[in-house]
Amino acid sequence: MVEGIAGFLRFIRFSHTVFALPFALGSMVVAARGLPDWRVSAGIVIAAVFARTAAMTFNRLADWEIDRRNPRTVGRHLLVGRGVAAGACAISAVGFLACSWWINPLCGILSPVALAILFFYSFTKRFTHFAQFFLGLALSVAPVGAWLALTGAFAFAPLVLAGAVLFWVAGFDLIYATQDYETDTREGLKSMVVWLGIPGALRLASVLHLASLVGFAGFGYAAGLGGIYYFSLLAVVAGFAYEHREARRGDIDSINRAFFHANALVGAAFVAGVWTDILLA
């Protein structure tokens, strides 16, 4: 039982939940101008976990045969069977929809749209080189959804943050996708890496991360955050610098370090800066 759960968590890369969740939590605290009611906070976290689990299991199912031919991902199908993956996807999708309605009617109404965006990403590399940007769009839903959960209305600040998240995710996925350049080319799949080549993709990733940093600063301005938040962005800069330094090494271990460690630092620095700024204001 324990081994089965552990295998499933590796199958969906549950540890990578730390990438999207901080931006939902940061948006939540800004919208509430403090710590919100525990019911809404729990709803946001649970909805985010359900959404990501549904998206990841759907992606694994969509890419099942491709992953079996990719040396990097060849072992994924050994962790969980297709039936279990399909069942987990369905349960998670229903859980996300139900949780969204539980939070408030607007979130409930928009939840199928969010789910459609998450699922649509899995097919994009079959027809467009902009797949990384669609992944960024999928993760950018999180801060907007958290804001809607608290306020029940759209606002400018979470949209700015969504843009920053979109550029951040597209940038780090470009780095991560360099591992699959040969497989994607052989399989006839599309991505910015296939289109631009590895050196060009890494240059574009740098530009996107610079744009995301501007977006994070813009979110601070739109949300009325202070010096503590802007100081925390120095850690974000450090995370980006480390990520691109490791990515330039080109080996798989360096890319994985760049992907996980740097992006975990970016998310942690962001949410720590937001929370500290709001709660000490």
C-alpha positions as CSV (number, residue, x, y, z in Angstrom):
1,M,0.0,0.0,0.0
2,V,2.7,2.5,1.0
3,E,4.9,1.5,-2.0
4,G,1.9,2.0,-4.2
5,I,1.2,5.5,-2.9
6,A,4.9,6.4,-3.2
7,G,4.9,5.1,-6.8
8,F,1.9,7.2,-7.7
9,L,3.4,10.3,-6.1
10,R,6.5,9.8,-8.2
11,F,4.3,9.1,-11.3
12,I,2.7,12.6,-11.0
13,R,5.9,14.2,-9.6
14,F,3.9,15.4,-6.6
15,S,7.0,17.2,-5.2
16,H,6.6,19.7,-8.1
17,T,3.4,20.9,-6.6
18,V,5.6,23.5,-4.8
19,F,6.0,25.3,-8.1
20,A,2.4,26.5,-8.6
21,L,1.1,26.6,-5.0
22,P,3.2,29.5,-3.6
23,F,1.6,31.8,-6.2
24,A,-1.9,30.8,-5.3
25,L,-1.0,31.3,-1.6
26,G,0.6,34.7,-2.2
27,S,-2.4,35.9,-4.3
28,M,-4.7,34.6,-1.5
29,V,-3.0,36.6,1.2
30,V,-2.9,39.8,-0.8
31,A,-6.6,39.5,-1.7
32,A,-7.4,39.0,2.0
33,R,-4.8,41.6,3.2
34,G,-3.9,39.1,5.8
35,L,-4.6,35.5,6.7
36,P,-8.0,34.4,5.3
37,D,-10.6,32.2,6.9
38,W,-9.2,28.6,7.3
39,R,-12.2,27.2,5.2
40,V,-11.2,29.2,2.1
41,S,-7.5,28.6,2.6
42,A,-8.1,24.8,2.9
43,G,-10.3,25.0,-0.2
44,I,-7.7,26.7,-2.3
45,V,-5.0,24.2,-1.3
46,I,-7.2,21.2,-1.8
47,A,-8.4,22.5,-5.2
48,A,-4.8,23.2,-6.3
49,V,-3.8,19.7,-5.4
50,F,-6.8,18.1,-7.2
51,A,-6.2,20.3,-10.3
52,R,-2.5,19.4,-10.5
53,T,-3.1,15.7,-10.0
54,A,-5.8,15.7,-12.7
55,A,-3.5,17.6,-15.1
56,M,-0.5,15.4,-14.5
57,T,-2.4,12.1,-14.7
58,F,-4.1,13.3,-17.9
59,N,-0.7,14.3,-19.3
60,R,0.8,10.9,-18.5
61,L,-2.1,9.2,-20.2
62,A,-1.9,11.4,-23.3
63,D,1.9,10.8,-23.6
64,W,1.9,7.1,-22.5
65,E,3.3,5.6,-25.7
66,I,5.7,8.6,-26.3
67,D,7.1,8.3,-22.8
68,R,7.8,4.6,-23.3
69,R,10.0,5.5,-26.2
70,N,11.8,8.3,-24.4
71,P,14.9,7.1,-22.4
72,R,14.3,9.8,-19.8
73,T,10.7,8.7,-19.1
74,V,10.7,5.0,-20.1
75,G,10.1,3.9,-16.5
76,R,7.0,6.0,-15.8
77,H,4.5,3.4,-17.0
78,L,6.0,0.9,-14.6
79,L,5.0,3.0,-11.6
80,V,1.2,3.0,-12.2
81,G,-1.0,1.2,-14.6
82,R,-3.2,3.0,-17.2
83,G,-6.4,2.0,-15.3
84,V,-5.2,3.5,-12.1
85,A,-4.0,6.6,-13.8
86,A,-7.3,7.1,-15.6
87,G,-9.2,6.6,-12.3
88,A,-7.0,9.0,-10.4
89,C,-7.5,11.6,-13.2
90,A,-11.3,11.2,-13.1
91,I,-11.5,11.4,-9.3
92,S,-9.1,14.4,-9.1
93,A,-11.1,16.3,-11.8
94,V,-14.4,15.7,-10.0
95,G,-12.7,16.7,-6.7
96,F,-11.5,19.9,-8.3
97,L,-14.9,20.8,-9.7
98,A,-16.7,20.0,-6.4
99,C,-14.1,21.9,-4.3
100,S,-14.4,24.9,-6.6
101,W,-18.2,25.0,-6.2
102,W,-17.7,24.6,-2.4
103,I,-15.5,27.8,-2.4
104,N,-18.0,30.0,-4.2
105,P,-20.3,30.0,-7.2
106,L,-18.0,32.0,-9.5
107,C,-15.1,29.5,-9.0
108,G,-17.5,26.7,-9.6
109,I,-18.7,28.2,-12.9
110,L,-15.2,28.8,-14.1
111,S,-13.7,25.5,-12.9
112,P,-14.5,23.6,-16.1
113,V,-12.6,26.3,-18.1
114,A,-9.6,26.0,-15.8
115,L,-9.7,22.2,-16.2
116,A,-10.0,22.5,-20.0
117,I,-6.9,24.7,-20.1
118,L,-4.9,22.2,-17.9
119,F,-5.9,19.2,-20.1
120,F,-5.4,21.1,-23.4
121,Y,-1.7,21.6,-22.7
122,S,-1.1,17.9,-23.0
123,F,-1.9,18.0,-26.8
124,T,-0.1,21.3,-27.7
125,K,3.3,19.8,-28.6
126,R,1.6,17.8,-31.3
127,F,0.7,20.9,-33.3
128,T,2.6,24.1,-32.0
129,H,6.1,25.1,-31.0
130,F,4.5,27.2,-28.3
131,A,3.8,24.3,-26.0
132,Q,5.9,25.8,-23.2
133,F,3.7,28.9,-23.2
134,F,0.6,26.8,-22.9
135,L,2.1,25.1,-19.8
136,G,2.7,28.6,-18.4
137,L,-0.9,29.5,-19.1
138,A,-2.0,26.4,-17.3
139,L,-0.1,27.3,-14.1
140,S,-1.0,30.9,-14.3
141,V,-4.6,30.0,-13.6
142,A,-3.6,29.3,-9.9
143,P,-3.1,33.0,-8.6
144,V,-6.2,34.2,-10.5
145,G,-8.3,31.3,-9.0
146,A,-7.1,32.0,-5.5
147,W,-8.0,35.7,-5.9
148,L,-11.5,34.8,-7.1
149,A,-11.9,32.4,-4.2
150,L,-11.3,35.3,-1.7
151,T,-13.0,38.2,-3.5
152,G,-15.4,36.6,-6.1
153,A,-14.3,39.2,-8.6
154,F,-11.4,39.8,-11.1
155,A,-8.8,42.4,-10.5
156,F,-5.6,43.8,-12.1
157,A,-3.1,42.6,-9.6
158,P,-3.7,38.8,-10.0
159,L,-3.7,39.2,-13.8
160,V,-0.2,40.8,-13.6
161,L,0.9,37.9,-11.4
162,A,-0.6,35.4,-13.8
163,G,1.5,36.9,-16.6
164,A,4.7,36.7,-14.5
165,V,3.9,33.1,-13.7
166,L,3.3,32.3,-17.4
167,F,6.7,33.7,-18.4
168,W,8.5,32.0,-15.5
169,V,7.0,28.6,-16.3
170,A,7.6,28.9,-20.0
171,G,11.2,29.8,-19.2
172,F,12.0,26.9,-16.9
173,D,10.2,24.4,-19.1
174,L,12.3,25.5,-22.0
175,I,15.4,24.5,-19.9
176,Y,13.8,21.2,-18.8
177,A,12.8,20.4,-22.4
178,T,16.4,20.5,-23.6
179,Q,16.7,17.0,-22.2
180,D,14.2,15.8,-24.7
181,Y,15.5,17.5,-27.8
182,E,16.5,14.3,-29.6
183,T,13.4,12.4,-28.6
184,D,11.0,15.2,-29.6
185,T,12.8,15.6,-32.9
186,R,12.6,11.9,-33.7
187,E,8.9,11.7,-32.6
188,G,8.0,14.8,-34.7
189,L,6.9,16.7,-31.6
190,K,7.0,20.5,-31.5
191,S,8.5,22.8,-28.9
192,M,10.6,26.0,-28.8
193,V,13.6,23.8,-28.2
194,V,13.0,21.8,-31.4
195,W,12.3,25.1,-33.3
196,L,15.2,27.2,-31.9
197,G,17.7,24.5,-31.0
198,I,19.2,24.2,-27.5
199,P,21.3,27.4,-27.5
200,G,18.5,29.5,-28.8
201,A,16.0,28.0,-26.3
202,L,18.3,28.8,-23.4
203,R,18.6,32.4,-24.6
204,L,14.9,32.7,-24.9
205,A,14.5,31.2,-21.4
206,S,16.8,34.0,-20.1
207,V,14.6,36.6,-21.7
208,L,11.4,35.1,-20.4
209,H,12.8,35.0,-16.8
210,L,13.7,38.6,-17.1
211,A,10.1,39.3,-18.2
212,S,8.8,37.3,-15.3
213,L,10.9,39.3,-12.8
214,V,9.5,42.5,-14.2
215,G,6.0,40.9,-13.8
216,F,6.7,40.0,-10.1
217,A,7.8,43.6,-9.5
218,G,4.7,44.8,-11.3
219,F,2.5,42.6,-9.1
220,G,4.1,44.2,-6.0
221,Y,3.1,47.7,-7.4
222,A,-0.4,46.7,-8.4
223,A,-1.0,44.9,-5.0
224,G,0.4,47.8,-3.0
225,L,3.2,45.7,-1.4
226,G,6.2,47.3,0.3
227,G,10.0,47.1,0.6
228,I,10.0,43.7,2.2
229,Y,8.4,42.1,-0.8
230,Y,10.8,43.9,-3.2
231,F,13.7,42.8,-1.1
232,S,12.6,39.2,-1.4
233,L,12.8,39.5,-5.2
234,L,16.6,39.5,-4.8
235,A,16.3,35.8,-3.9
236,V,14.2,35.3,-7.1
237,V,17.1,36.9,-9.0
238,A,19.5,34.5,-7.3
239,G,17.3,31.6,-8.2
240,F,17.3,32.6,-11.8
241,A,21.0,33.1,-11.9
242,Y,21.6,29.7,-10.4
243,E,19.2,28.0,-12.8
244,H,20.7,29.4,-15.9
245,R,24.3,28.7,-14.7
246,E,23.4,25.0,-14.1
247,A,21.5,24.8,-17.4
248,R,24.5,25.9,-19.4
249,R,26.4,22.8,-18.1
250,G,24.1,20.8,-20.4
251,D,24.1,17.5,-18.4
252,I,20.9,15.9,-17.0
253,D,21.9,16.2,-13.4
254,S,22.6,19.9,-13.8
255,I,19.4,20.5,-15.6
256,N,17.4,18.7,-12.9
257,R,19.1,20.7,-10.2
258,A,18.4,23.9,-12.1
259,F,14.7,22.8,-12.6
260,F,13.8,21.8,-9.0
261,H,16.1,23.7,-6.7
262,A,16.0,27.0,-8.4
263,N,12.3,27.0,-9.0
264,A,11.5,25.9,-5.4
265,L,13.6,28.9,-4.3
266,V,11.7,31.2,-6.6
267,G,8.3,30.1,-5.2
268,A,9.5,30.1,-1.6
269,A,11.0,33.6,-1.9
270,F,7.9,34.9,-3.5
271,V,5.4,33.6,-0.9
272,A,7.7,34.5,2.0
273,G,8.1,38.0,0.7
274,V,4.3,38.5,0.2
275,W,3.3,37.0,3.5
276,T,5.9,38.9,5.5
277,D,5.1,42.2,3.8
278,I,1.4,41.8,4.3
279,L,1.4,40.5,7.9
280,L,4.0,43.0,9.1
281,A,2.3,46.0,7.4
